[in-house]
Amino acid sequence: MKVKKILQVAQTGYREFLDIWRLHRKDHGPGALVFMSDEIADDGDEVACEYWTLGDLRRYLRTMNECDEVVYKWLIDATREGGYPVVIFSSGKPDVIESIHFASITNARVS
């Protein structure tokens, strides 16, 4: 499933995903909803996600040899406007470097 489609579904289901995010944040601390685009079928509107804590995100980024210092600041900024943070990991094709997409979903828009 393309990143654009995931963001569209996340925006359309804003209230549902926001409630999921709030529940997990309350139970587990700061984190984001994570979507793995390669695990989602292109033809369906069903989008599954996981809640990853700040620690989970930082550990995963380190395995990709990516800088993780900005994750905490991004999480704070993403929630400041009343939305919820979303991370989408996608490789597109086998043996291709994985891409990371960070977004903040609010009732009004995706940024």
Secondary structure as GFF3:
##gff-version 3
##sequence-region A 1 111
A	DSSP	alpha_helix	3	12	.	.	.	ID=ss1
A	DSSP	alpha_helix	14	28	.	.	.	ID=ss2
A	DSSP	beta_strand	31	36	.	.	.	ID=ss3
A	DSSP	three_ten_helix	37	39	.	.	.	ID=ss4
A	DSSP	beta_strand	50	53	.	.	.	ID=ss5
A	DSSP	alpha_helix	54	63	.	.	.	ID=ss6
A	DSSP	alpha_helix	70	79	.	.	.	ID=ss7
A	DSSP	beta_strand	84	90	.	.	.	ID=ss8
A	DSSP	beta_strand	99	105	.	.	.	ID=ss9
###
